[in-house]
Amino acid sequence: MIKSKEDYKYYLEADRIALNETAKRPRVFLDEIWTFQRLLRKVEYYNNCKKSSIYVPFRKYLYLKFHMLSIMLGFTISPNVFGPGLSIGHRGTIVVNSNAKIGANCRIHVCTSIGTRAGYSNVAPTIGNNVYIGPGVKIFGDIEIADGIAIGAGAVVTKSFNERNITIAGIPAKKISCKGSEGLIIKATGILDSKQLV
């Protein structure tokens, strides 16, 4: 979670690296996902660090802008869910429950849903670091996904997977290999130093 200006800069840079972007800032056109991610981090920073009433109008403005861009891209993603190094693969439907907790270096694709189990509104998955989430994945309930897991396209995950660095797939999901997410994500965190911050 972003708790300072330094955290904010770190998250911005980690996301840029995870998205494999070489420019310093997104272009006005054609970089909508990167723009969305930067706005997500800005909303997080102002919500978490700028609590004075003087910032209320600006926070509302940021949230409205964030909401409109979310609708345009098809994303339902709340602030303070994803760690640094987020990489959203494509525009299109992505729904993530606001109670979910997802670690650093997550690569997530279109038509993904991360939510609660039927009848429960306040429990959602906890997903570790360096996790690859393929297109069409559904992850539901009060479950945990360990670090380094790759989740294959179309998988339905309804139970915890605590073994690290494996690949899971299927309906319901089960372990299919020991390969994990290596090579499927760009790990941004851990390689940054203070000179590389935005």
C-alpha positions in Angstrom: 0.0 0.0 0.0 1.2 3.5 -0.8 1.9 5.3 2.4 4.3 8.1 1.3 5.4 10.2 -1.7 8.4 7.8 -2.0 6.1 4.8 -2.2 4.0 6.6 -4.8 7.0 7.2 -7.0 8.2 3.6 -6.5 4.8 2.2 -7.5 4.7 4.3 -10.6 8.2 3.2 -11.7 7.5 -0.5 -10.8 4.3 -0.4 -13.0 6.2 1.2 -15.9 8.8 -1.5 -15.8 6.2 -4.3 -15.5 4.3 -2.9 -18.5 7.6 -2.9 -20.4 7.3 0.8 -21.2 10.4 2.7 -22.1 9.1 6.3 -22.1 8.9 8.3 -18.9 5.1 9.0 -19.3 2.2 7.6 -21.3 1.3 9.2 -24.7 -2.0 11.1 -24.9 -3.4 8.4 -27.2 -2.7 4.6 -27.3 -1.4 4.3 -23.8 -4.8 4.0 -22.0 -3.8 1.1 -19.8 -0.7 2.8 -18.6 -2.6 6.0 -18.0 -5.2 4.0 -16.0 -2.5 2.5 -13.8 -0.9 5.9 -13.2 -4.3 7.3 -12.2 -4.9 4.3 -9.9 -1.7 5.0 -8.1 -2.5 8.7 -7.9 -5.9 8.0 -6.4 -4.2 5.6 -3.9 -1.6 8.2 -2.9 -4.2 11.0 -2.4 -6.6 8.7 -0.5 -3.9 7.3 1.8 -1.6 10.2 2.3 -3.5 13.5 1.7 -6.4 13.2 4.2 -6.7 16.9 5.0 -10.1 18.4 4.1 -8.3 20.8 1.8 -7.7 17.9 -0.6 -11.3 16.7 -0.7 -12.3 18.5 -3.9 -9.2 17.2 -5.7 -9.7 13.7 -4.4 -13.2 13.7 -5.7 -12.0 15.0 -9.1 -9.4 12.3 -9.3 -11.9 9.6 -8.4 -14.4 10.8 -11.0 -11.6 10.8 -13.7 -10.6 7.3 -12.5 -14.2 6.1 -12.6 -14.8 7.3 -16.1 -11.5 5.8 -17.4 -12.4 2.5 -15.6 -15.8 2.4 -17.5 -14.1 3.2 -20.8 -11.6 0.3 -20.4 -14.0 -2.2 -18.8 -12.1 -2.4 -15.5 -13.6 -2.7 -12.0 -10.5 -2.3 -9.8 -10.5 -0.6 -6.5 -7.6 1.3 -5.0 -5.2 -0.4 -2.6 -5.7 -3.9 -4.1 -2.6 -4.4 -6.2 1.1 -4.2 -5.1 3.8 -2.5 -7.2 4.6 -3.9 -10.6 1.0 -4.3 -11.9 0.8 -5.2 -15.5 -2.7 -5.2 -17.1 -2.4 -7.1 -20.4 -5.4 -5.6 -22.4 -8.5 -3.5 -22.4 -11.6 -5.5 -21.5 -13.5 -6.8 -18.6 -11.5 -7.2 -15.4 -13.4 -7.3 -12.1 -11.5 -7.4 -8.8 -13.3 -7.3 -5.4 -12.2 -4.4 -3.2 -11.3 -6.8 -0.4 -8.8 -8.8 -2.5 -5.1 -8.4 -1.7 -2.7 -9.0 -4.6 1.1 -8.8 -4.2 3.9 -7.3 -6.3 4.5 -8.0 -10.0 1.0 -9.3 -11.0 0.3 -9.8 -14.7 -3.5 -9.9 -15.3 -5.4 -10.4 -18.5 -8.9 -9.8 -19.9 -12.1 -11.4 -18.7 -10.7 -12.1 -15.3 -12.8 -12.0 -12.1 -11.4 -12.1 -8.6 -14.2 -12.1 -6.1 -16.1 -13.4 -3.2 -17.9 -16.7 -2.8 -21.7 -16.6 -3.2 -23.4 -15.3 0.0 -20.2 -13.6 1.3 -19.4 -9.9 0.7 -16.3 -9.2 2.7 -14.0 -12.1 2.0 -11.8 -12.3 -1.2 -8.7 -14.0 -2.4 -5.2 -13.1 -1.2 -2.7 -13.5 -4.0 1.1 -13.5 -3.6 3.9 -11.9 -5.5 4.9 -12.7 -9.1 1.6 -14.2 -10.1 0.5 -14.5 -13.7 -3.3 -14.6 -14.2 -4.2 -15.7 -17.7 -7.3 -14.6 -19.8 -10.7 -15.7 -18.5 -9.5 -16.8 -15.0 -12.0 -16.8 -12.2 -10.7 -16.8 -8.6 -13.4 -16.8 -5.8 -13.6 -17.0 -2.0 -11.4 -16.7 1.1 -8.4 -18.5 -0.5 -4.7 -17.9 -0.9 -2.5 -18.2 -4.0 1.2 -18.5 -3.2 4.1 -16.6 -4.8 5.2 -17.4 -8.3 2.1 -19.2 -9.5 0.9 -19.1 -13.1 -2.8 -19.5 -13.6 -3.8 -20.8 -17.0 -6.4 -19.3 -19.3 -10.0 -20.1 -18.3 -9.1 -21.6 -14.9 -11.6 -21.5 -12.1 -9.8 -21.3 -8.7 -12.0 -22.0 -5.6 -9.4 -23.4 -3.2 -6.0 -22.3 -1.9 -2.7 -23.2 -3.6 0.2 -22.8 -1.1 2.9 -24.4 -3.2 5.1 -21.8 -4.8 6.2 -21.6 -8.4 3.7 -24.0 -10.0 1.2 -23.7 -12.8 -2.4 -24.4 -12.1 -5.2 -24.7 -14.7 -8.6 -26.3 -15.3 -12.1 -26.3 -14.0 -11.7 -26.6 -11.1 -8.1 -25.6 -11.1 -5.4 -28.1 -10.2 -1.6 -28.2 -10.4 -0.4 -29.1 -13.9 3.3 -28.4 -13.8 6.2 -27.0 -11.7 7.0 -24.2 -14.1 5.4 -21.3 -12.4 5.3 -17.7 -13.6 9.0 -17.3 -14.5 9.2 -15.8 -18.0 5.5 -14.8 -18.0 6.0 -11.6 -16.0 8.5 -8.7 -15.8 9.6 -8.4 -12.2 9.8 -4.8 -11.5 10.3 -4.7 -7.7 13.7 -5.5 -6.3 15.5 -4.0 -9.2 14.9 -0.4 -8.6 17.1 2.0 -6.7 16.5 5.6 -5.6 18.1 7.0 -8.8 15.5 5.2 -11.0 12.4 6.6 -9.3 10.2 8.9 -11.3 
